[in-house]
């Protein structure tokens, strides 16, 4: 009987600590005031109660890793299925370039420091570990774990756990350092909320389209959303493993590329979801209405559920013992990465968004060291009515960032190819590509700003 429960026990344990974290966040005055996601509290609670410390909860580290891997894809597919009106405005395009520029400068810092350390002190380490900095800080624990795990399959020790650790440290930078930074910047940059009548204590309610599934339909609304996500995820599975099988005969390069495709499952799933949404919109434009359509409200709830469990599982899965060998390098790159992220956004955002500089600095910083929720939490502290353009910049800019960020995904693959094929020159190519890419993004962004002014 016990065997039938093994595959769900970690999900049950995560549910328990998330419930406890929710109560703690609500009941403890300090936690209710501090800017920290409930899922992050649950993650550190799981880490404390798990096998790494007190050993009270018998978490299975491999199963936690699998939960992180799959919940990330489910969340991204759900978000990508949502219908959204993305205005073709200069601000949204600039925000997308700015987000990717933040990723790239973090990559330059992390990869550059690791190259230096490997050359002088740690010759056995893989220099590409430094590229987990933009993945962990900028894109979160799911992506960092996914890519790090695929590197492990190619011979890199502790890649997945290092990704989780860097992401966990990123949350600390987003919350603890973010609060300190907010108070310091408030003295330098003034932000005056526009004098607009806003009702107090109003709740944000997402509208449901009239042609969506009625509540009394034979198929529950939530059931259809999950079924649709599952179908797209199945197509994603067939794609990544089908391509992996086709690439195997090529040799080492094919095996490497196949493993990387498995790590990028969330991107492939998102692309399929976006394609499905585009086809659906085309049919709708021609007057063809399907009986069942994706529901924005429920898709957002599914994504929120997935990301909450993903973050809790990611932090719980951190292995302190595995981290011991990498403690000094990880501490160096996360410290340098956090400082450079602050300096970069404090310098560039007043040029790009001069009217709303303070909330945009805090929002972009919080998002690029934690998640969009930590970014919005910092924004809310200085712009409680969300009257600045920061919300649109973060949300819509993340959509356009996919376009500008595609070359970075290609660059991330160069070091592991060099590692597997024992060609250190590929590390130099990687650094040159990162610097060139950052220069192009920055020049393009500043040119667009000057042009619009």
FIROFI-544930 format. One record per residue (C-alpha): x, y, z. Coordinates in steps of 0.1 Angstrom, whole numbers, always signed. Layout:
// FIROFI-544930
+-------+-------+-------+
:     u :     v :     w :
+-------+-------+-------+
:     X :     Y :     Z :
...
+-------+-------+-------+
This chain:
// FIROFI-544930
+-------+-------+-------+
:     u :     v :     w :
+-------+-------+-------+
:    +0 :    +0 :    +0 :
:   +28 :   +24 :    +9 :
:   +43 :   +20 :   -26 :
:   +11 :   +34 :   -42 :
:   +16 :   +66 :   -22 :
:   +53 :   +72 :   -29 :
:   +48 :   +93 :   -60 :
:   +25 :  +117 :   -43 :
:   +40 :  +120 :    -9 :
:   +63 :  +149 :   -18 :
:   +33 :  +168 :   -33 :
:   +14 :  +162 :    +0 :
:   +44 :  +174 :   +21 :
:   +46 :  +205 :    +0 :
:    +9 :  +211 :    +4 :
:   +13 :  +209 :   +42 :
:   +42 :  +234 :   +44 :
:   +25 :  +258 :   +19 :
:    -6 :  +257 :   +42 :
:   +16 :  +264 :   +73 :
:   +35 :  +291 :   +55 :
:    +2 :  +308 :   +46 :
:    -9 :  +308 :   +82 :
:   +25 :  +321 :   +93 :
:   +25 :  +349 :   +67 :
:   -10 :  +360 :   +78 :
:    -6 :  +357 :  +116 :
:   +30 :  +368 :  +122 :
:   +31 :  +407 :  +120 :
:   +67 :  +408 :  +107 :
:   +61 :  +383 :   +79 :
:   +28 :  +400 :   +69 :
:   +46 :  +433 :   +64 :
:   +79 :  +421 :   +48 :
:   +80 :  +416 :   +10 :
:   +84 :  +379 :    +6 :
:   +63 :  +354 :   -13 :
:   +45 :  +327 :    +7 :
:   +59 :  +300 :   -15 :
:   +94 :  +312 :    -6 :
:   +86 :  +309 :   +32 :
:   +73 :  +274 :   +25 :
:  +104 :  +265 :    +7 :
:  +127 :  +276 :   +35 :
:  +104 :  +258 :   +60 :
:  +107 :  +227 :   +39 :
:  +145 :  +230 :   +37 :
:  +146 :  +233 :   +75 :
:  +123 :  +204 :   +82 :
:  +137 :  +182 :   +54 :
:  +165 :  +158 :   +52 :
:  +192 :  +185 :   +49 :
:  +186 :  +198 :   +85 :
:  +161 :  +185 :  +110 :
:  +150 :  +154 :   +90 :
:  +114 :  +157 :  +102 :
:   +99 :  +155 :   +67 :
:  +114 :  +127 :   +45 :
:  +115 :  +146 :   +12 :
:  +127 :  +128 :   -19 :
:  +152 :  +151 :   -36 :
:  +148 :  +135 :   -70 :
:  +111 :  +137 :   -68 :
:  +113 :  +174 :   -58 :
:  +134 :  +181 :   -88 :
:  +109 :  +164 :  -110 :
:   +81 :  +185 :   -95 :
:  +101 :  +217 :  -102 :
:  +108 :  +205 :  -138 :
:   +71 :  +198 :  -146 :
:   +54 :  +225 :  -127 :
:   +75 :  +251 :  -145 :
:   +64 :  +238 :  -179 :
:   +27 :  +237 :  -168 :
:   +29 :  +273 :  -155 :
:   +45 :  +286 :  -187 :
:   +20 :  +268 :  -209 :
:    -9 :  +282 :  -189 :
:    +5 :  +318 :  -191 :
:   +11 :  +314 :  -228 :
:   -24 :  +303 :  -235 :
:   -39 :  +335 :  -220 :
:   -54 :  +360 :  -244 :
:   -37 :  +394 :  -241 :
:   -37 :  +426 :  -259 :
:    -1 :  +436 :  -263 :
:    +1 :  +472 :  -275 :
:   +28 :  +479 :  -300 :
:   +42 :  +508 :  -280 :
:   +78 :  +520 :  -278 :
:   +77 :  +516 :  -240 :
:   +68 :  +479 :  -242 :
:   +95 :  +472 :  -267 :
:  +120 :  +491 :  -246 :
:  +110 :  +471 :  -216 :
:  +116 :  +439 :  -234 :
:  +151 :  +450 :  -245 :
:  +158 :  +462 :  -209 :
:  +148 :  +428 :  -194 :
:  +171 :  +408 :  -218 :
:  +199 :  +434 :  -212 :
:  +197 :  +426 :  -175 :
:  +199 :  +389 :  -182 :
:  +230 :  +394 :  -205 :
:  +249 :  +416 :  -181 :
:  +243 :  +390 :  -153 :
:  +256 :  +364 :  -177 :
:  +287 :  +384 :  -184 :
:  +294 :  +389 :  -146 :
:  +287 :  +352 :  -137 :
:  +305 :  +336 :  -166 :
:  +335 :  +361 :  -164 :
:  +340 :  +354 :  -126 :
:  +338 :  +317 :  -131 :
:  +363 :  +318 :  -160 :
:  +387 :  +337 :  -138 :
:  +382 :  +312 :  -109 :
:  +386 :  +281 :  -130 :
:  +417 :  +295 :  -146 :
:  +434 :  +303 :  -113 :
:  +419 :  +282 :   -85 :
:  +394 :  +256 :   -96 :
:  +406 :  +239 :  -128 :
:  +381 :  +210 :  -125 :
:  +350 :  +232 :  -124 :
:  +328 :  +239 :  -155 :
:  +330 :  +277 :  -163 :
:  +295 :  +276 :  -177 :
:  +281 :  +273 :  -141 :
:  +285 :  +311 :  -141 :
:  +256 :  +313 :  -166 :
:  +233 :  +299 :  -140 :
:  +234 :  +334 :  -125 :
:  +210 :  +350 :  -151 :
:  +189 :  +318 :  -151 :
:  +186 :  +317 :  -113 :
:  +183 :  +354 :  -107 :
:  +166 :  +365 :  -138 :
:  +143 :  +336 :  -147 :
:  +138 :  +317 :  -115 :
:  +145 :  +283 :   -99 :
:  +127 :  +263 :  -125 :
:  +148 :  +273 :  -155 :
:  +180 :  +272 :  -135 :
:  +173 :  +237 :  -122 :
:  +162 :  +225 :  -157 :
:  +193 :  +237 :  -175 :
:  +216 :  +227 :  -146 :
:  +201 :  +192 :  -146 :
:  +207 :  +187 :  -183 :
:  +243 :  +198 :  -178 :
:  +246 :  +171 :  -151 :
:  +235 :  +146 :  -176 :
:  +264 :  +157 :  -197 :
:  +290 :  +154 :  -169 :
:  +287 :  +186 :  -149 :
:  +286 :  +179 :  -111 :
:  +258 :  +194 :   -91 :
:  +244 :  +216 :  -119 :
:  +207 :  +213 :  -109 :
:  +213 :  +220 :   -72 :
:  +236 :  +250 :   -80 :
:  +208 :  +264 :  -101 :
:  +184 :  +261 :   -72 :
:  +209 :  +276 :   -48 :
:  +216 :  +306 :   -70 :
:  +178 :  +312 :   -74 :
:  +173 :  +309 :   -37 :
:  +200 :  +335 :   -30 :
:  +184 :  +357 :   -57 :
:  +152 :  +357 :   -37 :
:  +171 :  +370 :    -7 :
:  +186 :  +398 :   -29 :
:  +151 :  +406 :   -42 :
:  +135 :  +408 :    -7 :
:  +160 :  +418 :   +19 :
:  +183 :  +439 :    -2 :
:  +153 :  +451 :   -22 :
:  +137 :  +467 :    +9 :
:  +170 :  +484 :   +18 :
:  +174 :  +496 :   -17 :
:  +138 :  +509 :   -18 :
:  +144 :  +531 :   +12 :
:  +177 :  +545 :    -1 :
:  +164 :  +552 :   -36 :
:  +132 :  +569 :   -23 :
:  +155 :  +597 :   -10 :
:  +171 :  +601 :   -44 :
:  +142 :  +596 :   -69 :
:  +109 :  +612 :   -62 :
:   +77 :  +596 :   -73 :
:   +44 :  +614 :   -69 :
:   +12 :  +593 :   -75 :
:   -11 :  +609 :   -99 :
:   -41 :  +626 :   -84 :
:   -67 :  +601 :   -96 :
:   -99 :  +590 :   -77 :
:   -93 :  +554 :   -67 :
:  -117 :  +534 :   -45 :
:  -100 :  +521 :   -14 :
:  -100 :  +484 :    -6 :
:  -112 :  +474 :   -41 :
:  -104 :  +440 :   -53 :
:   -90 :  +433 :   -88 :
:  -115 :  +410 :  -105 :
:  -106 :  +395 :  -139 :
:  -135 :  +397 :  -164 :
:  -147 :  +365 :  -180 :
:  -158 :  +366 :  -216 :
:  -195 :  +359 :  -222 :
:  -188 :  +331 :  -248 :
:  -166 :  +311 :  -224 :
:  -177 :  +277 :  -210 :
:  -209 :  +282 :  -189 :
:  -207 :  +270 :  -153 :
:  -235 :  +244 :  -160 :
:  -217 :  +228 :  -189 :
:  -211 :  +190 :  -188 :
:  -174 :  +197 :  -188 :
:  -161 :  +218 :  -159 :
:  -143 :  +249 :  -169 :
:  -112 :  +240 :  -149 :
:  -112 :  +205 :  -163 :
:  -110 :  +218 :  -199 :
:   -81 :  +242 :  -190 :
:   -61 :  +214 :  -175 :
:   -69 :  +190 :  -203 :
:   -58 :  +216 :  -228 :
:   -25 :  +222 :  -209 :
:   -20 :  +184 :  -207 :
:   -25 :  +180 :  -245 :
:    +0 :  +207 :  -253 :
:   +24 :  +192 :  -228 :
:   +20 :  +159 :  -245 :
:   +29 :  +174 :  -279 :
:   +59 :  +190 :  -262 :
:   +70 :  +157 :  -249 :
:   +67 :  +141 :  -283 :
:   +87 :  +170 :  -298 :
:  +116 :  +170 :  -274 :
:  +121 :  +133 :  -272 :
:  +115 :  +128 :  -309 :
:  +141 :  +154 :  -318 :
:  +164 :  +138 :  -291 :
:  +162 :  +104 :  -308 :
:  +168 :  +120 :  -343 :
:  +199 :  +138 :  -330 :
:  +215 :  +108 :  -314 :
:  +231 :   +94 :  -346 :
:  +250 :  +127 :  -351 :
:  +274 :  +119 :  -322 :
:  +285 :  +139 :  -292 :
:  +271 :  +172 :  -306 :
:  +237 :  +156 :  -313 :
:  +236 :  +141 :  -278 :
:  +244 :  +174 :  -262 :
:  +218 :  +193 :  -282 :
:  +192 :  +166 :  -274 :
:  +198 :  +170 :  -237 :
:  +196 :  +208 :  -240 :
:  +163 :  +205 :  -258 :
:  +149 :  +184 :  -229 :
:  +160 :  +212 :  -206 :
:  +142 :  +238 :  -227 :
:  +109 :  +220 :  -226 :
:   +91 :  +249 :  -210 :
:  +101 :  +272 :  -240 :
:   +89 :  +246 :  -265 :
:   +56 :  +242 :  -246 :
:   +51 :  +279 :  -245 :
:   +57 :  +282 :  -282 :
:   +30 :  +255 :  -289 :
:    +6 :  +273 :  -265 :
:   +12 :  +306 :  -283 :
:    +7 :  +290 :  -317 :
:   -26 :  +274 :  -305 :
:   -37 :  +308 :  -292 :
:   -29 :  +325 :  -325 :
:   -48 :  +298 :  -344 :
:   -78 :  +302 :  -320 :
:   -78 :  +340 :  -325 :
:   -77 :  +336 :  -363 :
:  -107 :  +313 :  -362 :
:  -125 :  +337 :  -339 :
:  -117 :  +366 :  -363 :
:  -134 :  +346 :  -391 :
:  -165 :  +341 :  -370 :
:  -157 :  +305 :  -361 :
:  -163 :  +300 :  -324 :
:  -153 :  +268 :  -306 :
:  -176 :  +254 :  -278 :
:  -147 :  +255 :  -254 :
:  -121 :  +283 :  -252 :
:   -92 :  +290 :  -228 :
:  -103 :  +310 :  -198 :
:   -79 :  +337 :  -187 :
:   -89 :  +338 :  -151 :
:   -85 :  +300 :  -146 :
:   -53 :  +299 :  -166 :
:   -38 :  +325 :  -143 :
:   -49 :  +305 :  -113 :
:   -33 :  +273 :  -127 :
:    -1 :  +292 :  -134 :
:    -1 :  +307 :   -99 :
:    -6 :  +273 :   -84 :
:   +22 :  +258 :  -105 :
:   +47 :  +285 :   -97 :
:   +39 :  +285 :   -60 :
:   +46 :  +247 :   -58 :
:   +76 :  +251 :   -81 :
:   +92 :  +277 :   -59 :
:   +85 :  +258 :   -27 :
:   +99 :  +226 :   -41 :
:  +129 :  +243 :   -56 :
:  +141 :  +258 :   -23 :
:  +133 :  +227 :    -4 :
:  +154 :  +207 :   -28 :
:  +186 :  +227 :   -22 :
:  +214 :  +204 :   -10 :
:  +237 :  +221 :   +14 :
:  +263 :  +193 :   +12 :
:  +265 :  +194 :   -26 :
:  +270 :  +232 :   -23 :
:  +301 :  +229 :    -1 :
:  +326 :  +226 :   -30 :
:  +311 :  +256 :   -48 :
:  +304 :  +278 :   -18 :
:  +331 :  +305 :   -25 :
:  +324 :  +308 :   -63 :
:  +286 :  +309 :   -58 :
:  +290 :  +335 :   -31 :
:  +312 :  +356 :   -54 :
:  +290 :  +355 :   -84 :
:  +257 :  +361 :   -66 :
:  +272 :  +391 :   -47 :
:  +287 :  +406 :   -78 :
:  +256 :  +398 :   -98 :
:  +233 :  +415 :   -73 :
:  +254 :  +446 :   -71 :
:  +258 :  +449 :  -109 :
:  +220 :  +444 :  -113 :
:  +214 :  +473 :   -89 :
:  +239 :  +496 :  -106 :
:  +227 :  +488 :  -141 :
:  +190 :  +495 :  -134 :
:  +198 :  +526 :  -113 :
:  +218 :  +539 :  -143 :
:  +197 :  +529 :  -173 :
:  +161 :  +532 :  -161 :
:  +160 :  +570 :  -155 :
:  +171 :  +573 :  -191 :
:  +144 :  +549 :  -204 :
:  +115 :  +558 :  -181 :
:  +123 :  +592 :  -166 :
:   +88 :  +600 :  -155 :
:   +84 :  +568 :  -134 :
:  +120 :  +560 :  -126 :
:  +116 :  +549 :   -90 :
:   +89 :  +523 :   -94 :
:  +105 :  +510 :  -126 :
:  +139 :  +506 :  -109 :
:  +123 :  +486 :   -80 :
:  +101 :  +466 :  -103 :
:  +128 :  +455 :  -128 :
:  +153 :  +449 :  -100 :
:  +128 :  +427 :   -80 :
:  +119 :  +408 :  -111 :
:  +155 :  +402 :  -122 :
:  +166 :  +389 :   -89 :
:  +134 :  +371 :   -79 :
:  +101 :  +368 :   -97 :
:   +76 :  +393 :  -112 :
:   +57 :  +390 :   -79 :
:   +86 :  +403 :   -58 :
:   +91 :  +430 :   -84 :
:   +54 :  +441 :   -81 :
:   +56 :  +439 :   -43 :
:   +85 :  +464 :   -43 :
:   +66 :  +486 :   -67 :
:   +35 :  +486 :   -45 :
:   +55 :  +500 :   -16 :
:   +61 :  +533 :   -36 :
:   +32 :  +532 :   -60 :
:    +3 :  +516 :   -40 :
:   -23 :  +524 :   -66 :
:    -2 :  +511 :   -95 :
:    -6 :  +544 :  -114 :
:   +29 :  +543 :  -130 :
:   +36 :  +525 :  -162 :
:   +56 :  +498 :  -143 :
:   +30 :  +471 :  -144 :
:   +27 :  +472 :  -182 :
:   +64 :  +474 :  -186 :
:   +70 :  +442 :  -165 :
:   +41 :  +421 :  -177 :
:   +40 :  +431 :  -214 :
:   +78 :  +436 :  -215 :
:   +82 :  +400 :  -205 :
:   +63 :  +390 :  -236 :
:   +85 :  +410 :  -260 :
:  +116 :  +398 :  -241 :
:  +110 :  +363 :  -256 :
:  +118 :  +378 :  -290 :
:  +150 :  +396 :  -280 :
:  +161 :  +368 :  -257 :
:  +162 :  +340 :  -282 :
:  +199 :  +347 :  -291 :
:  +208 :  +344 :  -254 :
:  +194 :  +308 :  -254 :
:  +217 :  +299 :  -282 :
:  +247 :  +315 :  -264 :
:  +239 :  +295 :  -232 :
:  +246 :  +263 :  -252 :
:  +281 :  +272 :  -264 :
:  +300 :  +264 :  -231 :
:  +285 :  +230 :  -226 :
:  +294 :  +220 :  -262 :
:  +330 :  +231 :  -255 :
:  +330 :  +212 :  -222 :
:  +317 :  +179 :  -238 :
:  +340 :  +182 :  -268 :
:  +370 :  +194 :  -246 :
:  +374 :  +227 :  -266 :
:  +381 :  +255 :  -241 :
:  +382 :  +280 :  -269 :
:  +344 :  +278 :  -269 :
:  +344 :  +296 :  -235 :
:  +362 :  +326 :  -252 :
:  +336 :  +325 :  -280 :
:  +309 :  +326 :  -253 :
:  +323 :  +357 :  -236 :
:  +328 :  +375 :  -269 :
:  +292 :  +367 :  -279 :
:  +278 :  +379 :  -245 :
:  +297 :  +412 :  -247 :
:  +287 :  +418 :  -283 :
:  +251 :  +409 :  -276 :
:  +249 :  +433 :  -247 :
:  +265 :  +461 :  -267 :
:  +240 :  +456 :  -295 :
:  +210 :  +456 :  -270 :
:  +223 :  +486 :  -251 :
:  +230 :  +506 :  -283 :
:  +196 :  +497 :  -297 :
:  +178 :  +507 :  -265 :
:  +196 :  +541 :  -261 :
:  +190 :  +548 :  -298 :
:  +153 :  +541 :  -294 :
:  +151 :  +564 :  -264 :
:  +169 :  +592 :  -281 :
:  +146 :  +588 :  -312 :
:  +115 :  +589 :  -291 :
:  +127 :  +619 :  -272 :
+-------+-------+-------+
